[in-house]
Amino acid sequence: MGTQWRRAGFKGIPTGLDYAAMPVVADASGIVLTEILLDQVRHLEREALAAMHA
């Protein structure tokens, strides 16, 4: 998902991951998406956005 960041504005500010791409990325990687995994991805997304916006 590292290349699946949505960006906004002329400066391309990251706003979050493109969740529509997640099933494709997971399937290609042999990963089974579960509710727990999705929660973990959301946590990592929040942390990454905080670091990018700091």
Chimera marker file (.cmm) of the C-alpha trace (Angstrom):
<marker_set name="trace">
<marker id="1" x="0.000" y="0.000" z="0.000" r="1" g="1" b="0" radius="0.5"/>
<marker id="2" x="3.048" y="2.239" z="0.122" r="1" g="1" b="0" radius="0.5"/>
<marker id="3" x="2.243" y="3.671" z="-3.306" r="1" g="1" b="0" radius="0.5"/>
<marker id="4" x="-1.494" y="4.029" z="-2.628" r="1" g="1" b="0" radius="0.5"/>
<marker id="5" x="-1.628" y="7.369" z="-0.813" r="1" g="1" b="0" radius="0.5"/>
<marker id="6" x="-4.381" y="9.791" z="-1.784" r="1" g="1" b="0" radius="0.5"/>
<marker id="7" x="-3.191" y="13.372" z="-2.048" r="1" g="1" b="0" radius="0.5"/>
<marker id="8" x="-4.988" y="16.713" z="-2.061" r="1" g="1" b="0" radius="0.5"/>
<marker id="9" x="-4.314" y="20.138" z="-3.454" r="1" g="1" b="0" radius="0.5"/>
<marker id="10" x="-1.534" y="21.476" z="-5.612" r="1" g="1" b="0" radius="0.5"/>
<marker id="11" x="1.079" y="20.498" z="-3.045" r="1" g="1" b="0" radius="0.5"/>
<marker id="12" x="-0.065" y="16.871" z="-3.019" r="1" g="1" b="0" radius="0.5"/>
<marker id="13" x="-0.606" y="16.693" z="0.734" r="1" g="1" b="0" radius="0.5"/>
<marker id="14" x="-1.241" y="13.070" z="1.805" r="1" g="1" b="0" radius="0.5"/>
<marker id="15" x="-4.784" y="12.603" z="3.130" r="1" g="1" b="0" radius="0.5"/>
<marker id="16" x="-4.967" y="8.839" z="3.598" r="1" g="1" b="0" radius="0.5"/>
<marker id="17" x="-4.689" y="5.512" z="1.872" r="1" g="1" b="0" radius="0.5"/>
<marker id="18" x="-6.723" y="4.506" z="-1.170" r="1" g="1" b="0" radius="0.5"/>
<marker id="19" x="-8.747" y="1.717" z="0.410" r="1" g="1" b="0" radius="0.5"/>
<marker id="20" x="-10.231" y="0.718" z="-2.957" r="1" g="1" b="0" radius="0.5"/>
<marker id="21" x="-6.783" y="-0.582" z="-3.901" r="1" g="1" b="0" radius="0.5"/>
<marker id="22" x="-6.354" y="-2.628" z="-0.719" r="1" g="1" b="0" radius="0.5"/>
<marker id="23" x="-8.109" y="-5.838" z="-1.896" r="1" g="1" b="0" radius="0.5"/>
<marker id="24" x="-6.039" y="-5.866" z="-5.100" r="1" g="1" b="0" radius="0.5"/>
<marker id="25" x="-2.763" y="-5.298" z="-3.233" r="1" g="1" b="0" radius="0.5"/>
<marker id="26" x="-3.646" y="-7.887" z="-0.583" r="1" g="1" b="0" radius="0.5"/>
<marker id="27" x="-4.650" y="-10.501" z="-3.142" r="1" g="1" b="0" radius="0.5"/>
<marker id="28" x="-1.488" y="-9.974" z="-5.192" r="1" g="1" b="0" radius="0.5"/>
<marker id="29" x="0.553" y="-10.345" z="-1.996" r="1" g="1" b="0" radius="0.5"/>
<marker id="30" x="-1.290" y="-13.434" z="-0.774" r="1" g="1" b="0" radius="0.5"/>
<marker id="31" x="-2.674" y="-11.582" z="2.260" r="1" g="1" b="0" radius="0.5"/>
<marker id="32" x="-6.120" y="-12.352" z="3.673" r="1" g="1" b="0" radius="0.5"/>
<marker id="33" x="-7.863" y="-9.168" z="4.755" r="1" g="1" b="0" radius="0.5"/>
<marker id="34" x="-9.431" y="-9.457" z="8.178" r="1" g="1" b="0" radius="0.5"/>
<marker id="35" x="-11.081" y="-6.923" z="10.447" r="1" g="1" b="0" radius="0.5"/>
<marker id="36" x="-8.049" y="-7.038" z="12.755" r="1" g="1" b="0" radius="0.5"/>
<marker id="37" x="-5.648" y="-6.433" z="9.863" r="1" g="1" b="0" radius="0.5"/>
<marker id="38" x="-7.751" y="-3.523" z="8.619" r="1" g="1" b="0" radius="0.5"/>
<marker id="39" x="-7.698" y="-1.986" z="12.106" r="1" g="1" b="0" radius="0.5"/>
<marker id="40" x="-3.907" y="-2.361" z="12.169" r="1" g="1" b="0" radius="0.5"/>
<marker id="41" x="-3.578" y="-0.696" z="8.759" r="1" g="1" b="0" radius="0.5"/>
<marker id="42" x="-5.766" y="2.190" z="9.934" r="1" g="1" b="0" radius="0.5"/>
<marker id="43" x="-3.577" y="2.625" z="13.006" r="1" g="1" b="0" radius="0.5"/>
<marker id="44" x="-0.422" y="2.679" z="10.859" r="1" g="1" b="0" radius="0.5"/>
<marker id="45" x="-2.099" y="5.105" z="8.458" r="1" g="1" b="0" radius="0.5"/>
<marker id="46" x="-2.901" y="7.546" z="11.295" r="1" g="1" b="0" radius="0.5"/>
<marker id="47" x="0.668" y="7.335" z="12.605" r="1" g="1" b="0" radius="0.5"/>
<marker id="48" x="2.158" y="7.802" z="9.129" r="1" g="1" b="0" radius="0.5"/>
<marker id="49" x="-0.068" y="10.813" z="8.420" r="1" g="1" b="0" radius="0.5"/>
<marker id="50" x="0.911" y="12.375" z="11.746" r="1" g="1" b="0" radius="0.5"/>
<marker id="51" x="4.594" y="11.939" z="10.882" r="1" g="1" b="0" radius="0.5"/>
<marker id="52" x="4.150" y="13.302" z="7.340" r="1" g="1" b="0" radius="0.5"/>
<marker id="53" x="2.260" y="16.356" z="8.578" r="1" g="1" b="0" radius="0.5"/>
<marker id="54" x="4.687" y="17.096" z="11.440" r="1" g="1" b="0" radius="0.5"/>
<link id1="1" id2="2" r="1" g="1" b="0" radius="0.2"/>
<link id1="2" id2="3" r="1" g="1" b="0" radius="0.2"/>
<link id1="3" id2="4" r="1" g="1" b="0" radius="0.2"/>
<link id1="4" id2="5" r="1" g="1" b="0" radius="0.2"/>
<link id1="5" id2="6" r="1" g="1" b="0" radius="0.2"/>
<link id1="6" id2="7" r="1" g="1" b="0" radius="0.2"/>
<link id1="7" id2="8" r="1" g="1" b="0" radius="0.2"/>
<link id1="8" id2="9" r="1" g="1" b="0" radius="0.2"/>
<link id1="9" id2="10" r="1" g="1" b="0" radius="0.2"/>
<link id1="10" id2="11" r="1" g="1" b="0" radius="0.2"/>
<link id1="11" id2="12" r="1" g="1" b="0" radius="0.2"/>
<link id1="12" id2="13" r="1" g="1" b="0" radius="0.2"/>
<link id1="13" id2="14" r="1" g="1" b="0" radius="0.2"/>
<link id1="14" id2="15" r="1" g="1" b="0" radius="0.2"/>
<link id1="15" id2="16" r="1" g="1" b="0" radius="0.2"/>
<link id1="16" id2="17" r="1" g="1" b="0" radius="0.2"/>
<link id1="17" id2="18" r="1" g="1" b="0" radius="0.2"/>
<link id1="18" id2="19" r="1" g="1" b="0" radius="0.2"/>
<link id1="19" id2="20" r="1" g="1" b="0" radius="0.2"/>
<link id1="20" id2="21" r="1" g="1" b="0" radius="0.2"/>
<link id1="21" id2="22" r="1" g="1" b="0" radius="0.2"/>
<link id1="22" id2="23" r="1" g="1" b="0" radius="0.2"/>
<link id1="23" id2="24" r="1" g="1" b="0" radius="0.2"/>
<link id1="24" id2="25" r="1" g="1" b="0" radius="0.2"/>
<link id1="25" id2="26" r="1" g="1" b="0" radius="0.2"/>
<link id1="26" id2="27" r="1" g="1" b="0" radius="0.2"/>
<link id1="27" id2="28" r="1" g="1" b="0" radius="0.2"/>
<link id1="28" id2="29" r="1" g="1" b="0" radius="0.2"/>
<link id1="29" id2="30" r="1" g="1" b="0" radius="0.2"/>
<link id1="30" id2="31" r="1" g="1" b="0" radius="0.2"/>
<link id1="31" id2="32" r="1" g="1" b="0" radius="0.2"/>
<link id1="32" id2="33" r="1" g="1" b="0" radius="0.2"/>
<link id1="33" id2="34" r="1" g="1" b="0" radius="0.2"/>
<link id1="34" id2="35" r="1" g="1" b="0" radius="0.2"/>
<link id1="35" id2="36" r="1" g="1" b="0" radius="0.2"/>
<link id1="36" id2="37" r="1" g="1" b="0" radius="0.2"/>
<link id1="37" id2="38" r="1" g="1" b="0" radius="0.2"/>
<link id1="38" id2="39" r="1" g="1" b="0" radius="0.2"/>
<link id1="39" id2="40" r="1" g="1" b="0" radius="0.2"/>
<link id1="40" id2="41" r="1" g="1" b="0" radius="0.2"/>
<link id1="41" id2="42" r="1" g="1" b="0" radius="0.2"/>
<link id1="42" id2="43" r="1" g="1" b="0" radius="0.2"/>
<link id1="43" id2="44" r="1" g="1" b="0" radius="0.2"/>
<link id1="44" id2="45" r="1" g="1" b="0" radius="0.2"/>
<link id1="45" id2="46" r="1" g="1" b="0" radius="0.2"/>
<link id1="46" id2="47" r="1" g="1" b="0" radius="0.2"/>
<link id1="47" id2="48" r="1" g="1" b="0" radius="0.2"/>
<link id1="48" id2="49" r="1" g="1" b="0" radius="0.2"/>
<link id1="49" id2="50" r="1" g="1" b="0" radius="0.2"/>
<link id1="50" id2="51" r="1" g="1" b="0" radius="0.2"/>
<link id1="51" id2="52" r="1" g="1" b="0" radius="0.2"/>
<link id1="52" id2="53" r="1" g="1" b="0" radius="0.2"/>
<link id1="53" id2="54" r="1" g="1" b="0" radius="0.2"/>
</marker_set>
